[in-house]
């Protein structure tokens, strides 16, 4: 019998000028630059409906975009209200955890990416 891997849960979310800080239930802390997450929105407005036909046009997202507010959606995602008035994207915890930009999660040591 195989057991399912435990899905990540956000325990604490803080919005600051520096970025979006999420503390996970496994104790790890992720800090996401605002624009980094805004550019990863996968809602229909940003990437199209089925089939997803495009990616976000980076030139349409300001370098100074910030998350102004957030709310948890069920036990699986976070929804942000962005300073560009976008608010329809859901960011699933599992996706956010996989997109953590820290060196540990990116497999980097001293700025050098580990080979797989």
Helices and strands as residue ranges (DSSP letters): E 10-15, E 20-24, E 29-32, H 34-38, H 44-47, G 58-60, E 67-73, E 77-82, E 90-92, H 93-98, H 103-106, E 108-109, E 112-113
